[in-house]
Amino acid sequence: MFGRAQQASVPVVPARPHLDLSGPRLRRALESLVSGADTHGGIERYMDALKLKSAVFREALAADHGDSRRLDVESFRPLCAFMPTVRRRIVPWLEEPSFTTLRRALEELLEPANDTSGTDQRIARFCAVFPQDDRHRWARDLAAELLHNLEPERYPLMTRWVWDAEANTGVLREIWHGPDVDHTTIGARDDYETFLVLREEIAQFLSANGVFRDVVQMVDMVCAQVYAEYICEQGGSYLRADFSAPEDPMQHTRRLLGLDGVRAADGRARFAAIDGEAREAFTGVAPRTRE
C-alpha cells in the first residue's frame, strides 16, 4: 500500500535534425528571385501561380461520392505537365496494365493525404512498387509532388532536387554553411522531418527579411531559385535532359516549380510559361525524344 511509487514512463521525443544553413547564400537567392520575378510581372504572380497549381491538383484528384479519390488516367495525365522531373519518365506507366499498378500505389499514398504520420513509410512503400534502379528514382519525386501539391501546408516540398541524401545533392547542399562544402558529405537524411525543418528555417529567414505572406509558396520559390542557379552554373546531372539551354535563371526556376506547362485537350501540352511564351511539349501520349 505504501510501496515505492512507480515512475511514470516519459515518451522519448527524437531530436530534430540540425541544419546549418548559409544566411548570405539565402539572401542572394532571395534578391535574385525578387529581381528576376519583377521582369515577369512580380513575385505576387508567382505566388498566385503556385496556389493555382495546387488548386488544380486538388480539383483533378478530388474525392468522388465515396472515400476514394478520382485516380483515373484522364484526371491524372494532365497533372504530369506540372511535375518537371516526372513528366517525361512516367509515360510507360500511363498505359495499362501499368497504370492499374500505379493507381493502387497512389491510393495507398494519398489516403488520407491529411495524415502526415508515417509519411516516410508511405513514400517508401510507394517507391517500392517501381523497379529499384536509377531509371525509376523519379518515383520519389512523383510521391513528393503529389503530397505537396495536395496539402502544401502539411507536406513540404520533398523532391530530390531539394535534397537527395544518396547523391549528396540538392538545395540543402547549395545553402549549407561550412568550409569546402563541395567536398563535404552532409549527414542529414532526406526524410519528412528534415524537409520540415528545412522549410521552417527558410521561413524564419524570410520572416527576418520582411516576408510574412504566402510563406509556403515563398519557401518553394527560394528553393527553386537556389537550384536554378546551380543548374545554370554547373549543369544539372539527372536534371540536365529536362533543363537545357537556359535563357535566364528564372526559366529554370519556373520549370522546377512546374509553372511552365498546362495541358491541351489533344494530349500534348502547350507550355504557357509565366512570361507568356508558349511552346509545345509531351505529356503522355507518345514520347517525342529519347532519354
C-alpha angles and dihedrals in degrees: 000000000000096000124134112294114246114247111245113242114244117207113240112238110209116236114259118240115273112221123191105208128183113240094195091051091051091047092053090050092049092050092048091047094052092044094048094045091053089067090057103045102292138286092285090065090058091048091052091047092054091049090050092049090053090049090052091055093048092048095045093049097035119146116260122218091299130050095273122098122236101263104160117136093246090060095040102045096067090055091062089073088067095052106073100187091046109039099080097038099048094062098105090051093059092070128072136294090021094054092059088058091046093049093054090050091049092051091057093044097049104037107119100005091181091065110086095179111115093011094150092049092049092051091046092052090048093051091047089067090069128067109279099238138106093264091065101044086107087079088081090055091049092054092045095048094048095049093045096047093046096045109013094167093054100037122047118211103280103177122139092252089061091052134340110180094189093055094032090227138118143074092312091061092047092055097037115127116226145083120291095002090173089069097038125102107216112219097210116120120231093235133127094266093053093050090047092053090045091055092046093052094047088047089053090051090051092049090052087053096051101266110133105147129075090000094166091058093043092053090053091048094049090050091049091048092051093052094040089059090049090053091050093048102043111007126258111267103206090006094055095094091053098040110043135140098022120205093191137341091262090063089064091042091057092047095049089052092048093241095128100078148058122171123246122218095254094068096260123098127240099204104217101194121207089251090061097253113136126206135160125244138163124270107172121312103091130340115258097194135027118246 
